[in-house]
Amino acid sequence: MNYSDLSSKLTQVIEQIPKDALYDFCCSYAQEHEELAMALVNEFWRPEKDDYRSMVQQCLMHPTPAGIKNGDGYDWGIIAIDLSRMMNLADEKVKEGSLLDAAEIARYVMTLTCAEYEADHPYGEAYGEVWWLRRKVA
């Protein structure tokens, strides 16, 4: 049997199956066959959701007064408050049962914050070592 014959027979069979029966079959078969489950999710899952990436990026738009003048430097105190609100939103999503939304929010908070923090603190580990030495001397 070639592909076109199989495709036409499949089309005929699917057209005859009641929607409820097809739905039940797809759900039960997908639970046992991860490949089908992933194919269905990748092809048809179109969540209606907020753009969490943009929301987190907006949290990071708080430059210090010197940062406004020089084009660098963020007020991490205000950023922390905004990011805390985003994590509260993630908690709400968990309570609603939207684990994927909560995970997406957390992912953007972690990845975007770390990237911005590293860019805003170019001395990285050296700064921590200087701080430790100051405490040691004092």
N, C-alpha and C positions, 0 to 999 in steps of 0.2 A: 504494500500500500504506500503510495507516495504522499507527500506532504499536502498537496492540494485536495486529495480525496479525504484525508483525515480532517483537514480544516473544514471542508464542506459538511462532513458528517457531524463534526463537533458543533458547528453552527446550527444544524438542524436539531440536534439533541437539546442544546441550550435553549432554543426557542420554544421547545415543548415543555420544559421544566417550569413549574410554578415558582414564582420569586421566593416565596417562603421556604420551599424545599431546597432551592439552590442556595439560599442564604444559610440554612441549617447545615447543608452538606459542606459548604466552604468553611464554615466555622469549625466544624468537627474535624475535617480533613487538615485544615491549617494547624490545629492544635497538635497533630501528630507529625506534620511535615513542615519543618521550619522554612524550607525553601519556598513553599507556597505562601506561607505567612509573610515572609519578607517581600516576596513579589507583590502581594496584594497591598501591603503597606507602602512600598515604594511607588506603586502605580497610582493608587487611589487616595492615599491619606493627604488631605489638604486641610489642615487645621485652620480655623478662623481664630487668630490670636493677635496679640499686640506684637509689635516689633521690639522684642526685649533688648536686642543689641543696641538699638538707638536709645532706648530708655536708659541703659547703663552708661552709654556714651555721654548722655546729657548730665548724668551724675558727676562726671569727671570734668565738667566745664566750669570750674571755680578757681580761676587764677588768683594769686595773691596780688596786692597792690603793686609790688615790685614786678610781679609776673606780667601784669597788664602793661607796665612801662617797658619791660625788657622782652616780652614775648615768651617768657618761660616761668616756671614755678607755679605750683598749685597749692591751694589752701586745703590741706588734707583733713583738717577738722570738719569743714563743711562737707567735703566729699564723703567722709565717714558717715555723717548723718544721712546723706542721700542714699548711700549704699545700704545702710541699715534699713531704710524704707523699702528698698528693692528686695532685701532678704525677708522682710515682713510680708511682702507680696508673694514671695516664694512659699512662705509658711501658709499663707491663705490658699495658694494653689494646691498644696499638699492636703489641706483640710477638705478642699473641694474634690479631691481625688485626681487632680491633674498633675500627676507625677512628672510627666514629660515637660510640662511648662515650668514646673519648679526646678527641674534639673537644668533646663535651658537658661533660666535666670541665673542660677548659681554658677553655671559654666561661664556666662558672660561676665558676671561680677568678678570671678577669679581671674580669668584670662586677661580681660581688658584692664583691670585694676593693676595686676602685676606688671603688665607691659608699660602702662603709664607711670607707675611708681619707679620702675627701673630707669625709664627715660628721664624722669624728673630728679632722680638721685644718681648722678653719674659716678659717684665715688663708691657706691655699693658697699662691699665688704670693708674697704679701707675706712669708711666712716665709722662702722661698727668697731673696728680696732682702735681708732682714735678715742671713741667714747669710752671703751673699756680701759684704755690707758689713763684717761682723765680720772676715772673712778678709782683706779688703782693707786694713783698718786695722792688723791684727796683723802 
